[in-house]
């Protein structure tokens, strides 16, 4: 279990983690926070890759890539499929769907706020028009 006081101190500006995240999302955020792992996820969006292909594209050594992929796997973001002596990595959609569902609540809030702002601006424009002005 996460100490909410620590989270509050670490994320006072955004308070992201205090607004209804699940514990499984915590490992997702932690895994994606490291730049090399995020780049690996970006590469894997294009399709399955081997450890060697990821290492070549990112300019990293294979042991480094393997360690990062292990963290991504432990977080449930990637899965490995053995093929002869190669390991093929693919993204798992479920953690990203969970993130998307969580983020959609924020999208709804911001859409509502932008709609209210739009209405307010239209109202202000209507008040600024003088009688006899053309649109």
C-alpha positions in Angstrom: 0.0 0.0 0.0 1.2 3.5 -0.8 1.6 6.1 1.9 -0.7 8.9 0.7 1.3 11.5 2.6 4.4 10.6 0.5 2.4 10.8 -2.7 0.9 14.1 -1.7 4.4 15.5 -1.1 5.8 14.2 -4.3 3.0 15.3 -6.5 1.7 18.5 -5.0 1.7 20.3 -8.3 -0.4 17.8 -10.2 -2.0 15.6 -7.5 -2.4 13.0 -10.2 -2.1 10.0 -8.0 -4.6 11.3 -5.4 -7.4 11.4 -7.9 -8.6 7.8 -8.3 -5.7 5.9 -9.7 -5.5 2.2 -9.1 -2.4 0.5 -7.5 -1.8 -1.4 -10.8 -1.4 2.0 -12.5 1.3 3.0 -10.0 3.7 0.4 -11.5 2.7 1.6 -15.0 3.6 5.2 -14.1 6.9 4.2 -12.5 7.9 2.0 -15.5 7.1 4.7 -18.0 8.8 7.5 -16.0 12.2 6.2 -17.1 13.1 7.8 -20.5 14.7 4.6 -22.0 11.7 2.5 -21.1 9.3 5.1 -22.5 11.3 5.0 -25.8 11.0 1.2 -25.8 7.2 1.5 -25.5 7.2 4.0 -28.3 9.2 1.6 -30.5 6.9 -1.4 -29.6 3.9 0.7 -30.6 5.0 0.0 -34.2 5.0 -3.8 -33.6 6.8 -6.7 -32.0 10.6 -6.4 -31.7 13.5 -8.5 -30.3 15.8 -7.3 -27.6 18.6 -6.9 -30.3 16.3 -4.8 -32.5 15.4 -2.5 -29.6 19.1 -2.2 -28.5 20.1 -1.3 -32.1 17.4 1.3 -32.5 18.1 3.0 -29.2 21.8 2.6 -29.2 21.8 0.7 -25.9 23.5 -2.5 -24.9 21.4 -5.7 -24.9 21.8 -6.3 -21.1 20.5 -2.7 -20.4 17.5 -3.4 -22.8 16.8 -6.7 -21.1 16.7 -5.1 -17.7 14.4 -2.3 -18.9 12.2 -4.9 -20.6 12.0 -6.9 -17.4 10.7 -3.8 -15.5 8.2 -3.2 -18.3 7.1 -6.8 -18.1 6.8 -6.8 -14.3 4.6 -3.7 -14.7 2.4 -5.7 -17.2 3.2 -3.4 -20.1 4.9 -5.9 -22.3 4.9 -9.6 -22.8 7.6 -11.8 -24.2 7.1 -14.6 -26.7 10.1 -17.0 -27.1 10.9 -17.9 -30.7 13.8 -20.3 -31.0 16.7 -18.5 -29.2 15.1 -15.0 -29.6 12.6 -13.3 -27.4 10.0 -11.2 -29.1 8.4 -8.4 -27.1 5.0 -6.9 -27.7 2.9 -4.3 -25.8 -0.1 -5.5 -23.8 -3.1 -3.3 -24.4 -4.8 -3.7 -21.0 -2.5 -1.3 -19.0 -2.9 1.4 -21.7 -6.6 0.9 -21.8 -6.7 1.4 -18.0 -4.6 4.6 -18.3 -6.9 5.8 -21.1 -10.0 5.2 -19.0 -8.5 7.0 -16.1 -7.4 10.0 -18.3 -10.9 10.2 -19.9 -12.3 11.4 -16.6 -9.9 14.4 -16.9 -10.8 14.9 -20.5 -14.5 15.2 -19.5 -13.7 17.7 -16.8 -11.6 19.8 -19.2 -14.2 19.6 -22.0 -16.8 20.8 -19.6 -14.6 23.7 -18.5 -13.7 24.7 -22.1 -17.4 24.6 -23.0 -18.2 26.9 -20.1 -15.4 29.2 -21.1 -16.6 29.2 -24.7 -20.1 30.1 -23.5 -18.7 32.9 -21.3 -16.6 34.3 -24.2 -19.6 34.3 -26.5 -21.6 36.1 -23.8 -18.9 38.7 -23.4 -18.7 39.3 -27.2 -22.5 39.8 -27.2 -22.2 42.4 -24.5 -19.4 44.3 -26.3 -21.5 44.7 -29.5 -23.1 48.1 -29.8 -26.5 48.6 -31.2 -26.2 48.9 -35.0 -23.0 46.9 -35.2 -22.9 44.3 -37.9 -21.6 40.8 -37.2 
